[in-house]
Amino acid sequence: MANLKFELSLSIPEDPAGTLIAGVKIPTALADRIPAIRNTIRYLKSYARKINEGKPNEEMAVRAQFHVCYHDEVPSKPCGDWQEI
C-alpha cells in the first residue's frame, strides 16, 4: 500500500523584537500561528502509522519533534532536548 510521507526540517531564526516561544523569540506573526501549527501536526499524527510495522525493516514514521538549536551562538553551546509535538 502506498503512503504519503512528510519530512520537514525548518530553522526559524531568533528575532529580538519577536515573541518568546519555547525560550526563543521568533517573529510575532509566526508565533501567533504556533498553536494552530501544533494542532495541525497532531491531527496529521493521528492518521500516521509505522512503515512495515512488525517487520525487521520497520520504520518509525510517527514522529514530530522540535528543539532549540544553539549552533550559531558564540560561543556555541549544546542544543536543547528534542520535544515531541
Phi, psi and omega per residue, in radians:
M1 nan 2.405 3.116
A2 -1.326 2.705 3.107
N3 -2.298 2.661 2.973
L4 -1.777 1.931 -3.044
K5 -1.920 2.248 3.111
F6 -1.864 2.392 2.925
E7 -2.375 2.218 -3.039
L8 -2.422 2.215 3.094
S9 -2.318 1.971 -3.113
L10 -2.218 2.547 3.056
S11 -2.188 1.969 -3.110
I12 -1.665 2.048 -3.103
P13 -1.212 2.630 3.104
E14 -1.136 2.508 3.101
D15 -2.182 1.887 -3.089
P16 -0.952 -0.450 3.141
A17 -1.647 0.064 -3.040
G18 -1.457 -2.832 -3.106
T19 -1.894 2.419 -3.088
L20 -1.293 2.100 3.071
I21 -2.309 2.124 3.106
A22 0.931 0.600 3.080
G23 1.522 0.077 -3.132
V24 -2.253 2.343 3.061
K25 -1.447 2.083 3.112
I26 -2.067 2.860 -3.140
P27 -0.881 2.312 -3.068
T28 -1.015 -0.667 3.127
A29 -1.016 -0.636 3.090
L30 -1.373 -0.743 -3.116
A31 -0.980 -0.663 3.135
D32 -1.145 -0.385 -3.101
R33 -1.658 -0.165 -3.076
I34 -0.964 -0.812 3.126
P35 -1.006 -0.724 3.133
A36 -1.192 -0.659 3.109
I37 -1.108 -0.810 3.116
R38 -1.048 -0.764 -3.139
N39 -1.104 -0.679 3.111
T40 -1.138 -0.752 3.113
I41 -1.097 -0.762 3.128
R42 -1.107 -0.650 3.096
Y43 -1.112 -0.802 3.093
L44 -1.048 -0.730 3.137
K45 -1.068 -0.518 -3.120
S46 -1.136 -0.356 3.111
Y47 -1.725 -0.231 -3.021
A48 -1.327 2.616 3.093
R49 -2.373 2.762 3.039
K50 -1.152 2.592 3.076
I51 -1.540 2.282 -3.125
N52 1.056 0.700 -3.083
E53 -0.950 2.272 3.108
G54 1.486 -0.060 -3.130
K55 -1.782 2.818 -3.115
P56 -1.021 -0.486 -3.128
N57 -1.761 0.516 3.131
E58 -0.970 2.396 3.138
E59 -2.118 2.232 3.116
M60 -1.332 1.784 -3.096
A61 -1.896 0.177 3.128
V62 -1.941 1.393 -3.056
R63 -2.632 2.311 3.019
A64 -2.548 2.032 -3.035
Q65 -2.381 2.832 2.993
F66 -2.522 2.792 3.002
H67 -2.676 2.828 3.069
V68 -1.545 2.194 -3.067
C69 -1.817 2.308 -3.133
Y70 -2.033 0.382 -3.089
H71 -1.020 -0.579 -3.084
D72 -1.608 0.038 3.102
E73 -1.246 2.600 3.056
V74 -2.163 2.022 -0.072
P75 -1.277 2.711 3.141
S76 -1.115 2.544 3.072
K77 -2.386 2.863 -3.083
P78 -1.099 2.573 3.071
C79 -1.222 2.788 3.077
G80 -1.235 2.917 3.117
D81 -1.182 2.564 3.035
W82 -1.189 2.384 3.118
Q83 -2.146 2.324 3.140
E84 -1.260 2.463 3.070
I85 -1.628 nan nan
